[in-house]
């Protein structure tokens, strides 16, 4: 009995110690974050000229750190358009034309530094789009966070350069869709466009949402349409959403897509209804059917009894 009491005492002490260990707050290490502004720059270039620009790097974290800057290619994965810096092609030759100063340094908390970049365009540069990123990274193995296009622990400013020369703007809208039924918001419309030219194009998407019953407009982005850049030799899927759409309702949704000299319109009725409500309705219908079936059978029995008594 005494051994059993000792066992319970030790077990209780162990549980108490583990609880205290879990409640202890670990020492909070300072975070390291970095930001770059602006996050993109549109540049018009001519063969043989020199262009100079600048960007700002800022320490938005809680610790001082060293940083480094490099120039990398800017390309994307199809449809999702996730940025990648490992693809080199005829549209990323600008990577070799750019130099930055300073290329490294140290930033105290809250401090910022201006970084100047120079683009030396070759005389034989071909016309069309050129794309690169000026990448700023904290000199540490730790993961970082910050504003800008984030790739592998760095933040980047994208350079969209247009070199004067032979320009080919070509592409088309390949698909427009509106989801007609959804269990959960938001209401959305999708446009897919390709670019088979040699320079980036802009795809504009506008959605307008109307109440199905009253016809009243409840949302539109006409004053601020979604604009998406489509790079050469890529296809992009753009989803335009009404983020504050309700969880239940019937609407008439209109989508307008503008790309190059092409405009496409699509309209569709959209139903938003949560799954739980559908299940409740199904259960209610089943119960109603069962109840009517039982009532019908009871009625038939009463009629049969009544016919027997009358005989």
N, C-alpha and C positions, 0 to 999 in steps of 0.2 A: 504493500500500500504506500509506504514511504517512497519507494522507487518511482511509483506511478506519479506521486505528487511532485517529485523532483523533475520528472519528465515534462509534466505540464508546465511547471515553473520555467524550465529552460526554453520550452516551445514558446511560451508567452513572451519571455525576454527577447527571443529572436525576432518574433513578429513585431514587437515594439521598436526594436533597433532598425528593422527594415522600413517601418513606417516613418521613423525620424529621418532615415537616409533619403527616402523618396521626397520628403517635404523640404529638404535642404535645397535652396536655390543656388544653381551653379553660378560661378563668377561670369558675368556677362562681358565677353570680349567686344571691343569696339568693331563696328562694321566698316568695311572698306567699299565705298561706292564712288563711281566716276560718271560724269556726264559730258556730253559734247553738244554744242549748238553752233550753227543750225544742223539738223539731221540730214538735210539734203541741199544740193546746190545745182542749179541749172546754168550751164556755161556754154556760150557760143564761141567757137574757135575758128581760126583760119590757118591753113598750112603755113609754116614758117614763123608764126607769131609766138610771143611769150605772154602768158596770162598769169597774174598773181591774185591769190585770194587768201582768206584767213578764216579760222574757226576758233572757238573757245573751248578749252578743257577745264573742268572744275572739279575740285574735291568736295563731294557732297556727303562724305562719310564722317566717321568719328575718329579716324586715325590718319596720321601723316603717311605718305607712301611715295615711292619712286614710280614713274610711269615711262612708257616708251611708245613711240608712234611709228607706224609703218603704212605703206600703201599696198593694198591688195586688190585683186580683181573683184568685180561685182557681177555675179550672175545669179540665177534663181532656178529652183526646181519648178517644173511645169505644174500648172493648176494651183497648187498650194502657195506657190511663190515664196517659199522660204529662201532667205538669202544664203548663198554659198560663196566662199572665197577661194575655192580650190580649182575652179574651172577657168582655163585660159583659152581664148579664141580671138578671132579678128575684131571682136567688139571690146576687148579688154587690153588692147595694145597701149592704151593711155597709162597703164600701170607703170610702164617704163619711162613715161614722159614727165612724171611728177616727182618733185623733191620737196621735202618738208624741213622746217626749221622753227624751233628746235626739234630734234628727233627723240629727245629724252629729257628728263628732269625730275624734280621733286616738288610735291605739292603738300602744303600744310592744310589742315582742316579749314574748309571754307575759302581757300585761295583758288584763283583761276589764272590761267596763262593763255595768251593768244599764240596760236600756231599758224605760221604763214606757209603757204604752199605755192610752188611755181610750176606751171605747165609749159614745157618747151615742145611745141608742136613741130614735128618734122616737116620739111618742105614737101615730101612725097606722101604725106598722110592722106589716106583715102577718105572721101566724104561719107558722112553717116554718123551713127551713134557710137560713143565710146563711154565705158562705164567702169568706175573704180570706187573703192572706199578708202578713206583715210581713217585708219584704225588706231584707237588709243586704248592701251591696256595697262593695268597695274602690274608692276614687277613683283609678282608673288604667285605661289602655287594655289593660293586660296581662290575660291570662286568669288566673283564680284557681281555687283548689280549696278544699273545706271540707266540713263535715258539715252536713246539712240537705237540704231539697229544692232542688236546684240548677237554676236557670233563667237562661240568658244571663249567666253570670258573677256570680251572686248566690246567697246561701243564705237560706232562708226558714223562718219558723215559720208553719204553717197554723193558721188559726182556724176551727174548726168551731162555729158559733154556732147555737143553737136558740131561736127567738123564740116565746114563749108566744102562743097563739091557736089558730086553726083548723089542726089538724095532719092531714095525710093520708099515712098510711103504706101504700104499695101497690107491689106488684112481685111478680115470680115468678122461679123458676129455669127458664131456657129450654133448658138443655142440660147434660148430664153425660157425659163421655167418659173412657175409659181406653185408652191406646194399647196394643194387644195384642201388637205386635212392635216391637222396636227394636234397631238395630245397636249402640248405645252407651247407657250409663246417662246420666242417672238415670231411674228409673222415675217416671212422673208421671201425674197425673189432672187433668182440666180441668173447671171449672164456669163456666157463664155465667149471670148474673142481671141482670135489669133493674129499674129503679126508675121508676115512673110517678107517684110521690107528690110531696110538697113538702118532704121532709126525708130526710136520709141514713139508710140502713139498714146493718146489719152482716151480712156473709155469713161463715159458719163452715164450714171444710172440714177433714175428718178422713180420713186414709188409714191403712189397716192392711194390712201385707204378710205373707203366710204362705208357707212353703215348700210347693211343690206336692206333694212326695212325703211329707214328714213331717207337714205340717199345722201345724208350729210357727210361732208369730208371730216374725218376724225384725225388724219395724219397725212403729212406730205413733206418731202424734202426738196421741193421745187426751188426754194430759195438757196439751198445749199446741197446741190446734187453730189452724190459720191463720185469722186474722180480717182481713177486707178491707172497707173502707167503700165503699158504692155511693151516689154522689151522686144527687140528684133529676134526672130526665129524662136518665139515662145508662144504658148497659149496660156491664157489666164482666166481663172474662174473668180468672179466677183459676186459676193453675196451681200445684198442690200437689205437691211432689217428695220423693222419698227420695234425698237427695244422695249418700249413701254406698252406694248399691246396687251390687252386683258387676257385672262385665262379662259374666258368663255365668251363666245359670240360668233356671229355670222357676218362676214364682210365681203365687199367687192374690192379687189385689189388690182391696181393698174400699174404696169411697169413700162417705162420708156428708156430705151438704151440708145445712146448716140456714140458712134465710132466712125472716125474719118468722115466720109460723106454719106454714111448710112444711119438711118433711124428706124428702129423697130419698136412696135407697141404690142403689149400683151395684157389681156384682162381676164380675171378668173375669180370665181366665188371661193372664198376660203372659210372653212369652219374650224374654230378652235374649241375643243372640248376635252377636258381632262379624262383620263382613263377611269378613275374611280366613279365619275358620274355615269359613264357608259355602263359600268358594271352594276351600279345601283338601278339604272333603268332596265337592264336585262333581268336582274333579279325580280324587280317589281312586275315586269311583264310575265315572267314565268309564274310568279305567285298568283297573278291575276288569272292566267290561263288555268292553273290548277284549281283555283277557287271556282271559276265558271264551270270547269269539268265536274267538280264535286256537286255543285248546285244542279247541273243538268242531270246527273245520275240520280240525285235525290228526287228531282221532279219526276223523272221517269218511273221511279219506284212508287211514288205516291199515285201516279196515274194508273199503274198496274193494280195497286191495291184497290183504288176506287172502282176500276172496271170489274174486279172480282166481286165486290160487295153489290154492285148493281145487278150482276147476274143472279 
